[in-house]
Amino acid sequence: MKVFKLSFATINIIHDCLAEVIINDGVEMNVAMVEAYHNFLLDHLTPPFSLLVNKINPYSYTFEAQVEIASLKEIDHMAVVIYNSSSKMATNILIQLNKTHDWNIELFNNREEAMDWLSSVKKV
């Protein structure tokens, strides 16, 4: 596994088509960060690719970032690991806000279940 540190996140490349994303504690994601994140994914993964979003840290988004996040057509599956009810609520709001993107997304309470689901849909 390769580990990359961005100014606002850590991205673990698990496989050429699978990355784990951990946003840093207290970050407010803005459009510039979303663009940097998307560019990183496009530069380091082979499409179509999947994401394991590990919400171990609390963070937020500007409204503009909320409508841009995960809008890449190259993303085919997303597993989100949530650890508390506020994280679950924020993720569900984000999903509803982006329902036109027709995300293939599932929420999980632990990383192992999320990885199992991604492995079953990606065959990695």
TISEMAR-757075 format. One record per residue (C-alpha): residue number from 1; z, y, x; residue in one letter. Coordinates in steps of 0.05 Angstrom, whole numbers, plus 32768, in hexadecimal, padded with zeros to 4 digits. Each point is the difference from the previous one (the first is absolute). Layout:
# TISEMAR-757075
[r NUM [Z Y X] "A"]
...
This chain:
# TISEMAR-757075
[r 1 [8000 8000 8000] "M"]
[r 2 [7FEE 8045 8019] "K"]
[r 3 [802E 803A 7FF1] "V"]
[r 4 [7FE7 8047 7FFB] "F"]
[r 5 [802C 803E 7FF8] "K"]
[r 6 [7FE3 803B 7FDB] "L"]
[r 7 [8027 8041 7FFA] "S"]
[r 8 [8015 7FEC 7FB9] "F"]
[r 9 [7FFB 7FB4 7FFE] "A"]
[r 10 [7FFF 7FBE 8024] "T"]
[r 11 [7FC5 7FD3 7FF3] "I"]
[r 12 [8003 7FB7 8014] "N"]
[r 13 [7FBD 7FDE 8005] "I"]
[r 14 [8010 7FB9 7FE9] "I"]
[r 15 [7FB8 7FE7 7FFD] "H"]
[r 16 [7FBD 8022 8007] "D"]
[r 17 [7FFF 8009 7FB4] "C"]
[r 18 [804B 800A 7FF3] "L"]
[r 19 [8030 8037 8013] "A"]
[r 20 [8049 8010 7FF1] "E"]
[r 21 [800E 8049 7FF3] "V"]
[r 22 [8046 801E 8009] "I"]
[r 23 [8005 804A 7FF2] "I"]
[r 24 [8037 8022 8028] "N"]
[r 25 [8041 8014 7FE0] "D"]
[r 26 [7FFF 8043 7FDB] "G"]
[r 27 [7FB5 800D 8009] "V"]
[r 28 [7FDB 8028 7FCB] "E"]
[r 29 [7FB9 7FE4 8003] "M"]
[r 30 [7FCC 8037 7FFA] "N"]
[r 31 [7FB4 7FFC 7FFC] "V"]
[r 32 [7FF7 8007 804C] "A"]
[r 33 [802E 7FC5 800B] "M"]
[r 34 [7FDB 7FD7 7FCC] "V"]
[r 35 [7FBE 8010 8022] "E"]
[r 36 [801D 7FEC 8044] "A"]
[r 37 [801C 7FC0 7FE1] "Y"]
[r 38 [7FBD 7FEE 7FE0] "H"]
[r 39 [7FDA 800F 8040] "N"]
[r 40 [8030 7FD3 8027] "F"]
[r 41 [7FF5 7FC7 7FCF] "L"]
[r 42 [7FB4 8008 8003] "L"]
[r 43 [8003 8002 804D] "D"]
[r 44 [802E 7FC4 8009] "H"]
[r 45 [7FF2 7FCF 7FC7] "L"]
[r 46 [7FC4 7FD7 7FEA] "T"]
[r 47 [7FEE 800E 7FB7] "P"]
[r 48 [800F 7FEB 7FCD] "P"]
[r 49 [8049 8003 8015] "F"]
[r 50 [8045 7FFA 7FE0] "S"]
[r 51 [8040 8027 8009] "L"]
[r 52 [8048 7FED 7FFF] "L"]
[r 53 [8025 8041 7FF0] "V"]
[r 54 [8048 7FF6 8015] "N"]
[r 55 [8029 8037 7FDE] "K"]
[r 56 [803D 7FF4 802A] "I"]
[r 57 [8008 804C 800B] "N"]
[r 58 [8004 8036 7FCB] "P"]
[r 59 [7FC5 8030 8000] "Y"]
[r 60 [7FD7 802A 7FD0] "S"]
[r 61 [7FBA 801B 7FF5] "Y"]
[r 62 [7FE2 8043 7FEF] "T"]
[r 63 [7FD9 7FFD 7FBF] "F"]
[r 64 [7FBE 8005 8026] "E"]
[r 65 [8014 7FC6 802D] "A"]
[r 66 [8013 7FD6 7FC3] "Q"]
[r 67 [7FB9 8004 7FE5] "V"]
[r 68 [7FE0 7FF1 8043] "E"]
[r 69 [802D 7FC7 801A] "I"]
[r 70 [7FDE 7FBC 8002] "A"]
[r 71 [7FBF 801B 7FE3] "S"]
[r 72 [7FD8 7FDB 8035] "L"]
[r 73 [7FCE 7FCF 7FE2] "K"]
[r 74 [800D 7FD3 803C] "E"]
[r 75 [8046 7FEF 7FE7] "I"]
[r 76 [7FFD 7FC1 7FD7] "D"]
[r 77 [804A 7FEC 7FF7] "H"]
[r 78 [8043 8024 8007] "M"]
[r 79 [8044 7FE0 7FFF] "A"]
[r 80 [803A 8032 7FFC] "V"]
[r 81 [8046 7FEB 8014] "V"]
[r 82 [8034 8029 7FDB] "I"]
[r 83 [804A 7FFF 800D] "Y"]
[r 84 [801E 8029 7FC7] "N"]
[r 85 [7FF2 801A 7FBA] "S"]
[r 86 [7FEC 8047 8017] "S"]
[r 87 [7FCC 7FE3 802E] "S"]
[r 88 [7FE6 7FD4 7FC8] "K"]
[r 89 [7FFC 803B 7FD0] "M"]
[r 90 [7FDC 802B 8033] "A"]
[r 91 [7FCE 7FC9 800F] "T"]
[r 92 [7FF2 7FF4 7FB6] "N"]
[r 93 [7FF3 804B 7FF6] "I"]
[r 94 [7FD0 7FFE 803B] "L"]
[r 95 [7FDC 7FC4 7FE2] "I"]
[r 96 [7FFA 8022 7FBC] "Q"]
[r 97 [7FE7 8041 8021] "L"]
[r 98 [7FCA 7FD8 8024] "N"]
[r 99 [7FED 7FCE 7FC9] "K"]
[r 100 [7FB7 8015 8005] "T"]
[r 101 [7FFE 7FE2 8046] "H"]
[r 102 [800D 7FBC 7FE0] "D"]
[r 103 [802E 7FEA 8038] "W"]
[r 104 [800E 7FB6 800A] "N"]
[r 105 [804A 800B 800C] "I"]
[r 106 [8040 7FD8 7FF8] "E"]
[r 107 [8048 8014 800A] "L"]
[r 108 [8033 7FD4 8023] "F"]
[r 109 [804A 8001 800F] "N"]
[r 110 [7FF9 7FE1 8045] "N"]
[r 111 [7FCE 7FFF 8039] "R"]
[r 112 [7FF8 7FB4 8001] "E"]
[r 113 [7FE9 7FFD 7FB7] "E"]
[r 114 [7FCF 8039 800D] "A"]
[r 115 [7FE3 7FDD 803D] "M"]
[r 116 [7FFB 7FBE 7FD9] "D"]
[r 117 [7FD8 8024 7FC9] "W"]
[r 118 [7FD3 8023 8032] "L"]
[r 119 [7FF4 7FBE 8025] "S"]
[r 120 [7FED 7FDE 7FBF] "S"]
[r 121 [7FCE 8036 7FEC] "V"]
[r 122 [7FE4 800D 8046] "K"]
[r 123 [8002 7FBB 801F] "K"]
[r 124 [8017 801D 8043] "V"]
